[in-house]
Amino acid sequence: MVFGINLFVKQSTKKQILTGEKASHLENVDCILILGAGVWKDKPSPMLKDRLEKGIELYKAGVAPKIIMSGDHGKESYDEVNLMKEYAIEKGVPSEDIFMDHAGFSTYDSIYRARDIFKVKKMIIVTQKFHLYRALYLSNKLGIEAYGVMAEPIKYSGQFYRELREILARDKDFIKAIVKPKPTYLGESIPVNGNGDETNDK
């Protein structure tokens, strides 16, 4: 059952994974959702950096007019999203086009909040390929039209164990997609067609 669910999640979403060029032909995309990953002091981890670079590349190519940076900012001492936004600003993305989801504590939370807080109906998700299947599956089940563009296919340290953990994560989120619990935090809506600086906390 564990491996059957894993295969189903992958097979049911693989056609939604596009190249950047194919993504550029999509119309009426609300935003690019970049999913968070670890940060090392004042810089993104290699995995997060690759997600940011691809997301910024898509934004500059005109794939979508806004970016949502979704990650963990549950503690004052640990802040993925401000670092992600600052990185994009340094690369030339206007601050008002970057929204921060400070409560993207999990992939499920990020997708749910994209729908309910940021009012996203159609989006491009950027993360590594192994992670895209689950993010796209959740989007489908939560009623968002979503497509994935993978960060550059680089082998990271510990990738074998990460792939094994992802199998269990797909199974867990398969159940969540049925039950549809509320995320850790919700709140007032901040439509993604507005000004991203409304999400600033500094």
Solvent accessible surface area in square Angstrom, and as a share of the most:
residue,aa,sasa,rsa
1,M,194,0.86
2,V,65,0.37
3,F,145,0.60
4,G,45,0.43
5,I,27,0.14
6,N,18,0.09
7,L,103,0.51
8,F,108,0.45
9,V,2,0.01
10,K,64,0.27
11,Q,91,0.40
12,S,53,0.34
13,T,1,0.00
14,K,97,0.41
15,K,176,0.75
16,Q,33,0.15
17,I,34,0.17
18,L,33,0.17
19,T,80,0.47
20,G,23,0.22
21,E,130,0.58
22,K,126,0.53
23,A,0,0.00
24,S,52,0.33
25,H,138,0.62
26,L,45,0.22
27,E,127,0.57
28,N,133,0.68
29,V,9,0.05
30,D,43,0.22
31,C,0,0.00
32,I,0,0.00
33,L,0,0.00
34,I,0,0.00
35,L,5,0.03
36,G,20,0.19
37,A,18,0.14
38,G,32,0.31
39,V,19,0.11
40,W,140,0.49
41,K,198,0.84
42,D,124,0.64
43,K,116,0.49
44,P,16,0.10
45,S,9,0.06
46,P,67,0.42
47,M,22,0.10
48,L,0,0.00
49,K,93,0.40
50,D,25,0.13
51,R,10,0.04
52,L,0,0.00
53,E,64,0.29
54,K,23,0.10
55,G,0,0.00
56,I,7,0.04
57,E,92,0.41
58,L,3,0.02
59,Y,35,0.13
60,K,121,0.51
61,A,69,0.54
62,G,62,0.59
63,V,9,0.05
64,A,5,0.04
65,P,80,0.50
66,K,28,0.12
67,I,0,0.00
68,I,1,0.01
69,M,0,0.00
70,S,1,0.00
71,G,2,0.02
72,D,49,0.26
73,H,38,0.17
74,G,49,0.47
75,K,145,0.61
76,E,174,0.78
77,S,107,0.69
78,Y,74,0.28
79,D,26,0.14
80,E,14,0.06
81,V,0,0.00
82,N,11,0.06
83,L,22,0.11
84,M,0,0.00
85,K,8,0.03
86,E,85,0.38
87,Y,28,0.11
88,A,0,0.00
89,I,73,0.37
90,E,144,0.65
91,K,85,0.36
92,G,55,0.53
93,V,2,0.01
94,P,56,0.35
95,S,32,0.21
96,E,79,0.36
97,D,21,0.11
98,I,0,0.00
99,F,0,0.00
100,M,4,0.02
101,D,2,0.01
102,H,44,0.19
103,A,9,0.07
104,G,8,0.07
105,F,70,0.29
106,S,42,0.27
107,T,13,0.07
108,Y,2,0.01
109,D,7,0.03
110,S,3,0.02
111,I,0,0.00
112,Y,18,0.07
113,R,21,0.08
114,A,1,0.00
115,R,75,0.27
116,D,42,0.22
117,I,6,0.03
118,F,3,0.01
119,K,98,0.42
120,V,3,0.02
121,K,155,0.66
122,K,34,0.15
123,M,0,0.00
124,I,0,0.00
125,I,0,0.00
126,V,0,0.00
127,T,0,0.00
128,Q,9,0.04
129,K,94,0.40
130,F,21,0.09
131,H,16,0.07
132,L,0,0.00
133,Y,22,0.08
134,R,29,0.11
135,A,0,0.00
136,L,0,0.00
137,Y,12,0.05
138,L,0,0.00
139,S,0,0.00
140,N,61,0.31
141,K,91,0.39
142,L,4,0.02
143,G,65,0.63
144,I,5,0.03
145,E,84,0.38
146,A,2,0.01
147,Y,45,0.17
148,G,0,0.00
149,V,4,0.02
150,M,63,0.28
151,A,1,0.01
152,E,83,0.37
153,P,105,0.66
154,I,91,0.46
155,K,189,0.80
156,Y,30,0.11
157,S,105,0.68
158,G,43,0.41
159,Q,35,0.16
160,F,136,0.57
161,Y,143,0.54
162,R,55,0.20
163,E,68,0.31
164,L,83,0.41
165,R,147,0.54
166,E,9,0.04
167,I,28,0.14
168,L,113,0.56
169,A,20,0.16
170,R,8,0.03
171,D,19,0.10
172,K,115,0.49
173,D,4,0.02
174,F,40,0.17
175,I,93,0.47
176,K,56,0.24
177,A,2,0.02
178,I,114,0.58
179,V,103,0.59
180,K,88,0.37
181,P,47,0.30
182,K,151,0.64
183,P,12,0.08
184,T,87,0.51
185,Y,130,0.49
186,L,68,0.34
187,G,57,0.55
188,E,156,0.70
189,S,57,0.37
190,I,41,0.21
191,P,60,0.38
192,V,7,0.04
193,N,129,0.66
194,G,32,0.31
195,N,68,0.35
196,G,0,0.00
197,D,53,0.28
198,E,117,0.53
199,T,10,0.06
200,N,62,0.32
201,D,78,0.41
202,K,180,0.76
